[in-house]
Amino acid sequence: MKAVPPFTRHLSNFFAHGIRYASTNRALKKFSVYRYSPDKPEQKPYMQTFEIDTNNCGPMVLDALIKIKAQCDPTLTFRRSCREGICGSCAMNINGRNRLACINPISKGSSVTKIYPLPHTFVIKDLVSDLTNFYAQFRWIEPYLKKKDFTDDQIGEKVFLQSLKDREKLDGLQECILCFCCSSACPSYWWNSEKYLGPAVLLHAYRWLIDSRDDFTFERLQQMQNGWSAYCCHTIMNCTESCPKGLNPGKAIAEIKKMLLYYSSYKNKKPMNDRLESLFAKNMNSIVAFSPRFGCLIGQTIRYASTGAAMKKFSIYRYNPDKPDQKPYMQTFEIDTSDCGPMMLDALIKIKSECDPTLTFRRSCREGICGSCSMNINGRNRLACLCAIPKGNKVTKVYPLPHMYVVKDLVPDMANFYAQYRWIEPYLKKKEFTDEQVGEKVFMQSVKDREKIDGLYECILCLCCSASCPSYWWNSDKYLGPAVLQQAYRWMIDSRDDYTFDRLEQMQNKWSTYRCHTIMNCTETCPKGLNPGKAIGEIKKMLIYYNTYKNKKPMNERLENSVPA
């Protein structure tokens, strides 16, 4: 390289000879982590500071903790499992707020990130809280379906149906993942955790109280008829503020309190779970004030969430291929979001079930791991299941992913994208094994090699990044786009793959990769916090010297010589 490439500080990229690639400068970040070892009873808990390079680390705090454990101190202890925000294992206090480490991005800037176990809990070791009391309380409410005319064995063999309206009552309740963030943020639970059930347990209790299939509503309420189980809630609302799933435990507790006022009315009901809708009109002499902040009625003995309608308008893109003479148009729907889940997908499901059953959109997991519900919401590509319903009275505009053919309404045609994805062969390829043998054998890799894949394999193929890329809009028939290129890079640097040279060779053209102009929309819009722009930059660097990968054994051996012989 005789010419010195100019440096642009804003994007931290080098621009030279037709390529742009991400800077490999170190991005050092300090983390102050709570440490406690039960094996050293004479040593008090203390804060230990670690400094790591976040450039070669995943984007979330959990990725940083895994890196610290692997590179700095293998004794660091914390819980983790799914890394997708659905198991609740990695709940901890990050910079003063209870969060899930797997979906909490590493904070930008030079300030030290402080990490503690969940507050006001006994600590087993380091960041691992003792949840024994919580699980005992959870078992006490019997969080499962109970029927009077069936034994437990029969319940497991029979399907109990419920109406769509009854099923909708469980939205905003069944999504709880028992991470304990809400209860650990509740001062009332800090003071009375041995008696007060806490927000998480009460949310689940309410979930079964209003299930139309359950026959034990009266009995469930009866066991809470004491001064501690539910009434210790003082509507502080920390639980709702701290829930990583956007649920509202405070509202669920308030509904339980309303039901407890007339719990005897459930004794002879068939089905026993008939709700208090018919009782809401009764005079409530204890009501003394209304709180606009939380939408709660505050009384002498109880506080309960307002049942007033919260109307919200949604303007949705409509297109019907069965009506070719009708041009696409925007249709406005107005729904009550007070009895709807907190996310945009919940609103769309409510619109489809109550307003227009012909409304068409993709959806599946509702947890941000399948990528089905990607769409453009108020001008940004999002996952509808992770995008909260915007507050305020402005109309929320919903479109399919931009610059794509539309199958119907909010369903884009992804045939071209999947064809490009198949073209890069996104699976492990070995030269000394057949495809059948690859599926039968375990191929090991070092911790260091495994870490290279962090920030790549988490991609869920939602296409938010590629659909926000102007270069992909203009050349989607030739340019692979951010999503596909990130997956291609994931297999290029996998220490177990033997086809690095071949994968690079098929991209030796001016279209597949080099159409990227480092606009970086892809990184801005990724709902998983990944960096496709950096992956594309690394591919461009590899393409400069791709011949060096030709005779390597194993062929994917990296320039760092990190793969053991």
C-alpha positions in Angstrom: 0.0 0.0 0.0 2.1 2.9 -1.3 -0.6 5.5 -0.9 -1.6 6.6 2.6 -5.3 6.3 2.9 -7.1 9.3 4.4 -8.8 8.8 7.8 -12.3 9.8 8.7 -12.7 10.1 12.5 -16.5 10.3 12.3 -17.0 6.7 11.1 -13.6 5.4 12.3 -13.0 3.9 8.9 -10.2 3.9 6.4 -11.0 4.7 2.8 -8.5 3.5 0.1 -8.4 2.1 -3.4 -12.1 1.4 -3.7 -12.6 -0.3 -0.3 -13.6 0.9 3.2 -13.0 -1.2 6.2 -13.8 -0.9 9.9 -11.0 0.3 12.2 -9.4 -2.3 14.4 -8.3 0.2 17.0 -9.0 -1.1 20.5 -12.1 0.2 22.3 -11.2 -0.3 26.0 -14.0 -0.3 28.5 -14.0 -0.6 32.3 -16.5 -2.7 34.3 -16.7 -2.6 38.0 -18.2 -5.9 39.2 -19.5 -7.0 42.6 -17.4 -9.9 44.0 -18.2 -12.2 46.9 -16.9 -15.6 47.6 -18.6 -17.8 50.3 -15.4 -19.8 50.4 -13.7 -16.8 52.0 -16.0 -15.8 54.9 -13.4 -13.5 56.3 -13.3 -11.4 53.1 -16.0 -8.8 52.8 -17.8 -8.2 49.4 -15.9 -5.8 47.2 -16.0 -4.2 43.7 -13.4 -5.4 41.2 -12.6 -3.4 38.1 -11.9 -5.2 34.8 -10.8 -3.5 31.5 -11.5 -5.3 28.2 -11.5 -4.5 24.5 -15.1 -4.3 23.4 -14.1 -4.2 19.7 -13.8 -8.0 19.5 -16.7 -8.6 21.9 -20.5 -8.9 21.4 -22.6 -5.8 21.9 -24.3 -6.8 25.2 -23.2 -6.6 28.8 -23.5 -10.4 29.0 -20.9 -10.7 26.2 -18.6 -8.5 28.2 -19.0 -10.6 31.3 -18.3 -13.8 29.3 -15.2 -12.1 27.9 -14.1 -11.1 31.4 -14.6 -14.6 32.7 -12.7 -16.1 29.7 -9.8 -13.7 29.6 -9.5 -12.0 33.0 -10.9 -14.1 35.9 -12.4 -17.6 35.4 -13.7 -17.5 39.0 -16.3 -14.7 38.1 -19.7 -16.3 38.6 -23.0 -15.3 37.1 -26.1 -17.0 35.7 -26.8 -17.1 31.9 -28.5 -19.4 29.4 -30.5 -18.4 26.3 -28.8 -15.0 25.5 -32.0 -14.0 23.9 -34.0 -12.4 26.7 -36.4 -15.4 27.1 -35.0 -17.4 30.1 -34.5 -14.6 32.6 -31.3 -16.2 34.0 -28.9 -13.2 33.6 -31.0 -10.7 35.6 -28.7 -8.3 37.5 -28.3 -4.7 38.5 -26.5 -2.7 35.8 -25.7 1.0 36.5 -28.4 1.1 39.1 -31.2 -0.5 37.2 -32.4 -4.2 37.2 -31.8 -5.5 33.7 -31.2 -8.6 31.6 -27.5 -8.6 30.8 -28.2 -10.4 27.5 -30.3 -7.6 26.0 -28.7 -4.6 27.7 -26.2 -3.0 25.4 -22.8 -2.1 26.7 -23.0 1.6 27.5 -21.0 4.0 25.3 -18.5 6.5 26.6 -15.6 6.2 29.0 -17.6 5.9 32.3 -17.2 2.7 34.3 -20.1 0.3 34.1 -21.1 -0.9 37.5 -22.6 -4.4 37.9 -24.2 -5.8 41.0 -26.4 -8.8 41.8 -30.1 -8.1 42.1 -30.6 -5.8 45.1 -31.9 -6.8 48.5 -31.4 -10.5 47.9 -29.0 -12.9 49.6 -26.0 -13.5 47.4 -24.7 -17.0 46.7 -21.5 -15.9 44.9 -20.6 -12.8 42.9 -23.6 -11.9 40.7 -25.7 -15.0 41.6 -28.7 -14.1 43.8 -30.4 -16.7 46.0 -33.9 -17.1 44.6 -35.0 -19.9 46.9 -37.7 -17.8 48.7 -39.0 -16.5 45.3 -39.4 -20.0 43.9 -41.1 -21.2 47.1 -43.7 -18.4 46.7 -44.1 -19.2 43.1 -44.9 -22.8 43.9 -47.3 -21.7 46.6 -49.7 -20.0 44.1 -49.9 -23.3 42.1 -49.1 -21.8 38.7 -50.8 -24.4 36.6 -54.2 -25.3 35.3 -56.5 -26.8 37.9 -59.9 -28.5 37.1 -62.5 -29.9 39.5 -63.8 -32.5 37.2 -60.5 -33.9 36.1 -57.5 -35.5 37.8 -54.0 -34.1 37.2 -53.3 -37.0 34.8 -56.4 -36.3 32.8 -55.7 -32.6 32.5 -52.4 -33.5 30.8 -54.2 -35.6 28.2 -57.1 -33.3 27.3 -57.2 -30.0 25.4 -59.3 -27.2 27.1 -60.4 -24.6 24.6 -61.1 -21.0 25.3 -62.6 -18.1 23.3 -60.4 -15.6 21.6 -61.6 -12.9 24.0 -60.7 -15.0 27.0 -57.3 -15.8 25.5 -56.6 -12.1 25.0 -57.0 -11.5 28.7 -53.7 -13.4 29.2 -51.7 -11.0 27.0 -49.2 -9.0 29.1 -49.2 -11.8 31.7 -48.1 -15.1 30.1 -45.0 -13.4 28.7 -43.3 -13.1 32.2 -40.0 -15.0 32.2 -39.5 -15.0 36.0 -36.3 -13.0 35.9 -37.2 -11.4 39.3 -36.2 -7.9 38.1 -39.6 -6.5 39.2 -39.7 -8.0 42.7 -36.1 -7.1 43.4 -36.9 -3.4 42.5 -39.9 -3.3 44.9 -39.3 -1.6 48.3 -42.4 -3.4 49.7 -40.8 -6.7 48.8 -37.5 -5.7 50.3 -39.2 -5.1 53.7 -41.6 -8.1 53.7 -40.2 -10.7 51.4 -41.1 -13.5 53.8 -44.8 -12.6 53.7 -45.5 -10.4 50.7 -45.6 -12.4 47.4 -44.1 -9.6 45.3 -44.9 -8.4 41.8 -43.6 -11.4 39.8 -45.5 -14.0 41.8 -48.7 -11.9 41.9 -48.5 -11.3 38.1 -48.5 -15.1 37.6 -51.3 -15.5 40.2 -53.5 -13.1 38.3 -52.7 -14.9 35.1 -54.3 -18.0 36.5 -57.1 -16.2 38.3 -58.5 -14.9 35.0 -57.8 -18.0 32.9 -61.2 -19.1 31.6 -60.2 -22.8 31.8 -59.3 -22.8 35.5 -62.0 -23.9 38.1 -60.2 -22.7 41.2 -60.6 -18.9 41.1 -62.4 -18.8 44.5 -59.8 -21.0 46.2 -56.9 -19.0 44.7 -58.4 -15.7 46.0 -59.3 -17.2 49.3 -55.6 -18.1 50.1 -54.7 -14.5 49.5 -57.3 -13.1 52.0 -54.8 -11.9 54.5 -53.0 -8.7 55.2 -49.7 -9.7 53.5 -49.9 -11.7 50.3 -51.2 -8.9 48.1 -52.1 -5.9 50.2 -48.5 -4.9 51.0 -48.3 -3.4 47.5 -48.1 0.4 47.9 -48.3 1.1 44.1 -44.7 2.4 44.0 -44.6 1.1 40.4 -40.9 0.2 40.4 -42.0 -3.2 39.1 -43.5 -1.8 36.0 -40.6 0.6 35.4 -38.0 -2.2 35.7 -39.7 -5.1 33.7 -37.4 -6.0 30.8 -40.4 -7.4 28.9 -42.5 -4.2 29.2 -45.2 -5.9 31.3 -47.3 -4.2 34.0 -47.2 -6.1 37.3 -48.6 -3.1 39.1 -51.8 -3.3 37.1 -52.1 -7.1 37.7 -51.8 -6.5 41.5 -54.5 -3.8 41.4 -56.8 -6.2 39.5 -56.2 -8.9 42.2 -57.2 -6.3 44.9 -60.4 -5.5 43.1 -61.2 -9.2 42.8 -60.5 -9.7 46.5 -63.2 -7.2 47.5 -65.8 -9.5 46.1 -64.0 -12.8 46.1 -67.0 -14.7 47.6 -68.9 -13.9 44.4 -66.7 -16.4 42.6 -67.7 -19.3 44.9 -70.6 -20.7 42.9 -69.8 -19.3 39.4 -69.7 -21.8 36.5 -67.2 -21.3 34.9 -65.7 -20.1 38.2 -63.5 -17.6 36.6 -66.2 -15.2 35.5 -64.6 -11.8 35.9 -65.5 -8.6 37.7 -66.6 -6.8 34.6 -70.2 -6.8 36.0 -69.0 -5.6 39.4 -67.0 -2.6 38.2 -70.1 -0.4 38.3 -70.5 -0.9 42.0 -69.9 2.2 44.2 -66.4 2.3 45.6 -66.7 4.5 48.7 -63.0 4.2 49.5 -61.8 6.0 46.3 -60.3 9.4 47.3 -57.9 10.4 44.5 -56.8 9.8 40.9 -53.1 9.6 40.0 -52.6 10.8 36.3 -49.0 9.6 36.4 -49.8 5.9 36.8 -53.5 5.9 35.8 -54.4 4.6 39.2 -57.3 5.2 41.6 -55.9 5.6 45.1 -58.1 4.6 48.0 -58.0 4.1 51.7 -57.4 0.4 51.6 -56.7 -0.4 47.9 -55.2 1.2 44.8 -56.2 -0.1 41.5 -55.4 0.7 37.9 -57.8 2.8 35.9 -60.1 0.9 33.6 -60.6 3.9 31.3 -60.0 3.4 27.6 -56.7 4.4 26.2 -57.5 4.9 22.5 -54.7 4.9 20.0 -54.7 5.2 16.2 -52.6 3.1 13.8 -52.2 3.9 10.1 -51.3 0.7 8.3 -50.2 0.0 4.8 -52.7 -2.2 2.9 -52.3 -4.0 -0.4 -54.3 -6.9 -1.7 -52.9 -8.9 -4.7 -56.4 -10.2 -5.3 -57.5 -6.7 -6.2 -55.0 -5.7 -8.9 -57.1 -2.6 -9.9 -56.8 -1.2 -6.3 -53.6 0.7 -5.5 -51.9 0.3 -2.1 -53.3 2.7 0.5 -53.1 3.5 4.2 -55.9 2.4 6.5 -56.4 3.9 10.0 -57.6 1.8 12.9 -58.4 2.9 16.4 -58.1 0.5 19.3 -58.1 0.6 23.1 -54.6 -0.2 24.3 -55.5 -0.4 27.9 -56.6 -4.1 27.4 -53.8 -4.9 24.9 -50.2 -6.1 25.3 -47.5 -3.4 25.4 -45.8 -4.1 22.0 -46.7 -3.2 18.5 -47.3 -6.8 17.6 -50.0 -7.0 20.3 -51.7 -4.0 18.8 -51.6 -5.6 15.3 -53.0 -8.9 16.7 -55.8 -6.9 18.4 -56.6 -5.0 15.2 -56.7 -8.3 13.2 -59.0 -10.0 15.7 -61.3 -7.1 16.4 -61.3 -4.7 13.4 -60.2 -6.5 10.2 -59.4 -10.2 10.0 -57.9 -9.7 6.5 -55.0 -7.7 7.8 -51.9 -9.8 7.0 -48.5 -9.8 8.7 -45.9 -12.4 9.7 -45.3 -13.3 13.4 -44.2 -16.3 15.4 -42.1 -16.3 18.6 -43.2 -12.9 20.1 -39.8 -12.9 21.8 -37.4 -11.3 19.3 -35.7 -14.5 18.3 -37.4 -15.6 15.0 -37.3 -12.3 13.1 -40.7 -12.9 11.5 -42.4 -9.6 12.5 -39.9 -7.2 11.0 -41.6 -4.1 9.6 -41.2 -0.3 9.3 -42.7 1.5 12.3 -42.7 5.3 12.3 -39.9 5.3 9.8 -37.6 2.8 11.4 -37.2 -0.9 10.6 -38.1 -2.7 13.8 -39.3 -6.0 15.2 -43.0 -5.5 16.1 -42.7 -7.9 19.1 -39.9 -5.8 20.7 -41.1 -2.3 19.7 -43.3 -0.8 22.4 -46.5 1.0 21.4 -45.5 4.7 21.2 -47.0 6.9 23.9 -49.0 10.0 23.1 -51.8 10.7 20.7 -49.9 10.7 17.5 -50.9 8.2 14.8 -48.4 5.3 14.6 -47.6 4.5 11.0 -46.8 0.9 10.0 -45.4 -0.2 6.7 -43.8 -3.3 5.3 -40.0 -3.3 5.1 -39.1 -0.6 2.5 -37.9 -1.1 -1.1 -39.2 -4.6 -1.4 -41.9 -6.3 -3.3 -45.0 -6.8 -1.1 -46.9 -10.1 -1.0 -49.8 -8.6 0.9 -50.2 -5.8 3.5 -47.2 -6.0 5.8 -45.7 -9.1 4.3 -42.6 -8.4 2.1 -41.3 -10.9 -0.5 -38.1 -12.3 0.8 -37.5 -14.8 -2.0 -34.4 -12.9 -3.3 -33.0 -12.6 0.2 -33.3 -16.3 0.9 -31.8 -17.2 -2.5 -28.8 -15.0 -1.7 -28.6 -16.6 1.8 -28.5 -20.1 0.2 -25.8 -19.0 -2.2 -23.2 -18.3 0.6 -23.8 -21.9 1.9 -24.4 -20.9 5.6 -23.3 -24.2 7.2 -20.2 -26.0 8.2 -18.2 -27.5 5.3 -15.3 -29.9 5.8 -13.0 -31.3 3.1 -12.3 -34.6 4.7 -15.9 -35.4 5.6 -19.1 -36.0 3.7 -22.2 -34.0 4.6 -23.6 -37.0 6.5 -20.4 -37.4 8.5 -20.3 -33.7 9.4 -23.7 -34.1 11.0 -22.5 -37.1 13.1 -19.2 -35.6 14.4 -18.5 -33.0 17.0 -15.8 -30.5 15.9 -14.2 -28.7 18.8 -12.7 -25.2 18.8 -10.8 -23.1 21.3 -12.4 -20.4 23.5 -10.6 -17.8 21.5 -11.9 -19.1 18.2 -15.4 -19.4 19.6 -15.3 -15.7 20.7 -14.7 -14.6 17.2 -18.3 -15.6 16.3 -19.8 -13.4 19.0 -21.8 -10.6 17.4 -22.3 -12.7 14.3 -24.2 -15.9 15.0 -26.9 -13.9 16.9 -28.4 -12.6 13.6 -32.0 -13.7 13.3 -32.3 -12.9 9.5 -35.1 -10.4 10.1 -33.8 -8.3 7.1 -34.1 -5.0 9.0 -30.5 -4.1 8.1 -30.6 -5.0 4.4 -34.0 -3.3 4.0 -32.5 -0.1 5.4 -29.4 -0.1 3.1 -29.6 2.3 0.1 -26.9 0.2 -1.7 -29.1 -2.9 -1.3 -32.1 -0.9 -2.6 -30.3 0.0 -5.8 -28.5 -3.4 -6.4 -30.4 -6.1 -4.6 -30.1 -8.4 -7.6 -26.3 -8.4 -7.3 -25.2 -7.0 -4.0 -25.6 -9.5 -1.2 -26.5 -6.9 1.5 -25.6 -6.6 5.2 -27.6 -9.6 6.5 -26.1 -12.1 4.1 -22.6 -10.7 4.3 -22.6 -10.9 8.0 -23.6 -14.5 7.9 -20.9 -15.1 5.2 -18.3 -13.6 7.5 -19.5 -15.8 10.4 -18.5 -18.9 8.4 -15.3 -17.4 6.9 -13.8 -17.0 10.4 -15.2 -20.2 11.9 -12.1 -22.3 12.9 -14.0 -25.5 12.1 -14.7 -24.6 8.5 -12.3 -25.7 5.7 -13.6 -23.5 2.8 -12.5 -20.0 3.7 -10.6 -19.6 0.4 -13.5 -20.9 -1.6 -16.0 -18.7 0.2 -13.8 -15.6 -0.5 -13.2 -16.6 -4.1 -16.8 -16.6 -5.0 -17.0 -13.0 -3.8 -14.1 -11.8 -6.0 -16.3 -9.6 -8.1 -17.4 -6.0 -7.9 -20.9 -6.6 -6.8 -21.2 -9.2 -4.0 -19.4 -7.2 -1.4 -17.9 -4.0 -2.8 -21.3 -2.2 -3.3 -21.2 -1.4 0.4 -20.5 2.3 0.8 -20.3 2.3 4.6 -23.5 4.2 5.1 -23.9 2.3 8.3 -27.7 2.2 8.3 -27.5 -1.5 8.8 -25.7 -1.1 12.2 -28.1 1.6 13.3 -31.3 -0.5 12.6 -30.2 -3.9 13.8 -32.7 -4.9 16.6 -30.1 -7.2 18.1 -27.5 -4.6 18.4 -25.1 -6.3 16.0 -22.6 -4.6 13.6 -23.0 -5.8 10.0 -20.9 -2.8 8.8 -17.9 -4.1 10.7 -18.3 -7.6 9.3 -18.4 -6.3 5.7 -15.3 -4.3 6.4 -13.5 -7.4 7.6 -14.5 -9.3 4.5 -13.1 -6.6 2.3 -9.8 -6.8 4.2 -9.7 -10.6 3.7 -10.5 -10.2 0.0 -7.3 -8.2 -0.5 -5.1 -11.2 0.5 -7.6 -14.0 -0.1 -4.9 -16.1 -1.9 -3.1 -16.5 1.5 -6.0 -18.7 2.6 -5.5 -21.1 -0.4 -3.0 -23.6 1.0 -3.7 -23.3 4.7 -4.3 -26.5 6.7 -6.8 -26.2 8.2 -7.8 -23.8 5.4 -9.5 -21.4 7.8 -6.4 -20.8 9.9 -6.4 -17.1 10.7 -3.6 -14.6 10.3 -3.3 -14.5 14.1 -2.2 -18.1 14.0 -4.6 -18.8 16.8 -5.7 -22.2 15.6 -3.6 -24.9 17.3 -1.9 -27.4 15.0 
